[in-house]
Each structure stands twice: as structure tokens, then as C-alpha cells.
Amino acid sequence: MFGITDIAKGVAEGNFLLLAKTISQIENKVEGTDDYLAKLAPKAIPVIGITGPPGAGKSTLIAGLVGAWVAAGKKVAVLSVDPSSPFHKGAILGDRIRMKDWYLHPQVFIRSLASRGHLGGLNSSMIELTTLLQSVGFDQIILETVGVGQSEVEVASLADTTVVVLVPEAGDEIQMMKSGLMEVANVFVVNKSDRPDAQIFTNHIRQMMMENGVSEDLVKVVATVASQGVGITDLIQAIESHQIANTQLDVYHQLVTTKVIQLIVAQKMRQVDLEKLEQDLSLEISKPGFNIFEFSQRFN
């Protein structure tokens, strides 16, 4: 695997070839990956998670954030998780279309990752990949998830700030996702806010926050029209305010604890021979008195 100094030099020069190859190696868990990761020395670069229902304009919003940060002279990395293709199991690469203005920019690294069936809306190597990006010279790191729902809230355990993007027509969806959203969102974005009933929907979010005892001093609600660049500055200010609050409340310790637990669980799972598990299960499951708890204890 490539040396961190060489990767960082490439990032500084706008050449992301070594970084891209290293990400592929980490995703594929090539030999030596664990030792390589154990030697990383990441800096305290905030990770911003962007999630929300399909069609809410997440990628367009990210393109606006990237534009603002590039104008400020920052290096930006975007990890965009797409649904896996049913044919080649890779990412469908929808973000490459919506972020086409930044794909070849020397200050911006954009990588599409396949969810590979991972249920958290992200990619199973996301902790490793964000830590790598924090180690090679980026100023801002963005994660875009495939969507949001009751099970797709993992981004909150990886991101320092989680932005939930909704549109005025999402009234029915927000009812179904209410409890999950309250746990996940650090910033609500009402995108496409030039549409009818946008203000009514924004008020509905604020009412929902009040019912759940969430103060807008802690969770901001920002109106944007990402396709026109409207509200991007307000969103950046809301993100920065949350990150300052995080520092004051020492949220970092809790976030790192969650990541360590996830890494331990993943390491334990890699020690399980899944093929043998399936074979043993196919033999045991039809036997009278089969007990799922007794069976699972065999793999502890």
C-alpha cells in the first residue's frame, strides 16, 4: 500500500491517483490493511454527513457546499455512497453527473462507493476511509448516503455533523421517519424551498422539534434552493455553529467510542467463516428444537 506522505503530496498537488488506489485496497481488505490503518495519524478534520430521501437534492446541495469551500481555498473530499448495481455490484455513479463541475478540480476529490448491501445507508469501510482522508490534507470531508429511513441512520455515528435534507413534499415521509430524524439531525435543510407550501413544511419541522423537546438553538432549520445557490452560506454557518457546540460539549469522545465499538464488531465478524455458518445452519435449521440463540453462541 502507498505511503501516507506520498498520498498527501499528491493531494496537495491535486493528483488523487494514489489516494484512489489506496481507497480501493482498503475497501477490498487487501493483505496488510489493518497494519496500514493502525499507523495513520488523522487530524481533527470535521466529517459532515448529508442524508435524506432520494430526490431531495443532496448531491446538488453538496455541489454548492463544495463551491463555497473551494472559493475559500479549502481542499474538499466527498464520499458518495450509491446503491450497488445489480449487475457489477459497484456504485451506480449518480453523483458524478450532479457534481460534474468538480470532478476534475484539483481541490476536490469525489469518490463513489457502492453500498454493497450495507444496511446503514453507507459503506462498510466508511470509518477507515474517513480516517484516511483526515490523514492526507483535506480541510472538509463530506459523506453522502443513499437515503434515509428507519434503518439508514448510521451516518450519525460517523459524522461530526449530520445534515438531513428534505423537500416541501416530504410531509408523509417525515411522519414515518420522525423518531429516527430526531436522533440523527443536527441541521435540517428544507431544499427546493421556492416550491409551494415550503414555509408550511418548515413550520411543521419546527413543531415536530418542539414536540420532541429539541431546541432550534441546538438543531438549526435552514431553507435552501441548492440549484440556485440560495441558502448555502446559511447552511455553512449552521454547520460551523454545530461543530463549535460539539467542541464545547465534548461530543468527540462519544463519537470515537461509537466508532471503536463498530470496528471491534466488524473485526469479530471477519473472523467468522460465513460460508461454514450457512452450511451449518442449513443442516441445523430443520432439526426439531432448533434454537437460534444456541446456534449463534457457537460462533462467539
BELMO-V272378 format. One record per pair of residues at least 24 apart in sequence whose C-alpha atoms are under 8 Angstrom apart, sorted by the first residue. I is the first residue (numbers start at 1). J is the second residue. D is the distance in whole Angstrom. If there is no record, write none. Layout:
I_J_D, I_J_D
//
This chain:
1_25_8, 1_32_8, 1_33_8, 1_36_8, 4_40_8, 4_135_8, 4_136_7, 5_136_8, 7_136_7, 8_135_8, 8_136_4, 8_137_6, 11_136_7, 11_137_7, 11_138_8, 12_137_7, 13_106_7, 14_105_8, 14_106_4, 14_107_6, 14_108_8, 15_106_7, 16_109_7, 20_111_8, 23_129_7, 26_125_7, 26_128_8, 26_129_8, 27_125_6, 37_128_7, 37_132_8, 40_131_8, 40_132_7, 40_135_7, 41_135_6, 42_131_6, 42_132_7, 42_133_8, 42_134_5, 42_135_4, 42_136_8, 43_134_6, 43_135_6, 44_134_7, 45_134_6, 45_138_8, 45_139_6, 45_140_7, 45_141_7, 46_140_6, 46_141_7, 46_159_8, 46_160_6, 46_161_8, 46_243_8, 47_130_8, 47_140_7, 47_141_5, 47_142_6, 47_143_7, 47_158_8, 47_159_5, 47_160_5, 47_161_7, 48_140_8, 48_141_6, 48_142_5, 48_143_6, 48_159_5, 48_160_6, 48_161_5, 48_162_6, 48_163_7, 49_142_6, 49_143_5, 49_144_6, 49_145_8, 49_155_6, 49_156_7, 49_158_8, 49_159_5, 49_160_8, 49_161_6, 49_162_5, 49_163_6, 50_142_7, 50_143_6, 50_144_5, 50_145_6, 50_162_6, 50_163_5, 50_164_6, 50_165_7, 51_144_6, 51_145_5, 51_146_7, 51_147_6, 51_148_6, 51_155_8, 51_162_7, 51_163_6, 51_164_5, 51_165_6, 52_145_8, 52_147_5, 52_148_5, 52_164_5, 52_165_5, 52_166_6, 53_147_5, 53_148_5, 53_149_8, 53_165_7, 53_166_7, 54_146_7, 54_147_6, 56_165_6, 56_166_5, 56_167_6, 56_191_7, 57_165_8, 57_191_7, 57_192_8, 57_226_7, 58_144_7, 58_165_7, 59_95_6, 59_98_6, 59_99_7, 59_144_8, 60_98_6, 60_99_7, 60_226_6, 60_227_6, 61_226_5, 61_227_7, 61_232_8, 63_98_8, 63_99_6, 63_102_8, 64_226_7, 64_229_6, 64_232_6, 65_232_6, 65_236_7, 66_108_8, 68_232_8, 68_233_8, 70_107_7, 70_108_8, 74_107_7, 74_138_8, 74_139_6, 74_140_7, 75_107_5, 75_108_6, 75_137_8, 75_138_5, 75_139_5, 75_140_7, 76_107_6, 76_108_5, 76_109_6, 76_138_6, 76_139_6, 76_140_5, 76_141_6, 76_142_8, 77_108_6, 77_109_5, 77_110_6, 77_133_7, 77_138_7, 77_140_6, 77_141_5, 77_142_6, 78_108_8, 78_109_6, 78_110_5, 78_111_6, 78_141_6, 78_142_5, 78_143_6, 78_144_8, 79_110_6, 79_111_5, 79_112_6, 79_113_7, 79_141_8, 79_142_6, 79_143_5, 79_144_6, 80_110_7, 80_111_6, 80_112_5, 80_113_6, 80_143_6, 80_144_5, 80_145_6, 80_146_8, 81_112_6, 81_113_5, 81_114_6, 81_115_6, 81_121_8, 81_122_6, 81_123_7, 81_143_8, 81_144_6, 81_145_5, 81_146_6, 82_112_7, 82_113_6, 82_114_5, 82_115_6, 82_145_7, 82_146_5, 83_114_6, 83_115_5, 83_116_7, 83_117_8, 83_146_6, 84_114_5, 84_115_6, 84_116_5, 84_117_7, 85_114_8, 89_114_7, 89_116_6, 90_114_5, 90_116_7, 91_115_7, 115_146_8, 119_151_7, 119_152_6, 120_151_6, 120_152_4, 120_153_6, 120_154_5, 120_155_7, 121_145_5, 121_146_5, 121_147_6, 121_148_7, 121_151_8, 121_152_5, 121_153_7, 121_154_7, 121_155_7, 122_146_7, 122_152_8, 122_154_7, 122_155_7, 127_158_7, 127_259_7, 149_177_6, 149_180_7, 150_177_6, 150_180_6, 153_180_7, 153_184_6, 155_184_8, 156_184_5, 156_185_8, 157_255_6, 157_258_6, 157_259_7, 158_255_7, 158_259_7, 160_243_7, 160_246_8, 160_252_8, 160_255_8, 161_186_6, 161_187_8, 161_239_7, 161_242_7, 161_243_7, 162_186_5, 162_187_6, 163_187_5, 163_188_6, 163_189_7, 164_188_5, 164_189_6, 165_189_5, 165_190_6, 165_191_7, 166_190_5, 166_191_6, 167_191_5, 167_192_6, 167_193_7, 167_198_8, 168_192_7, 168_193_7, 168_195_7, 168_196_8, 168_197_6, 168_198_5, 168_201_6, 168_202_8, 169_201_8, 171_201_7, 182_209_7, 182_212_8, 185_219_7, 186_218_7, 186_219_5, 186_220_7, 186_242_7, 187_219_5, 187_220_5, 187_221_6, 187_222_7, 187_238_7, 187_239_7, 188_219_7, 188_220_6, 188_221_5, 188_222_6, 189_221_6, 189_222_5, 189_223_6, 189_224_7, 189_235_8, 190_221_7, 190_222_6, 190_223_5, 190_224_6, 191_223_6, 191_224_5, 191_225_5, 191_226_7, 192_223_8, 192_224_6, 192_225_5, 192_226_7, 193_223_6, 193_224_6, 193_225_6, 194_225_7, 218_242_7, 272_299_7
//
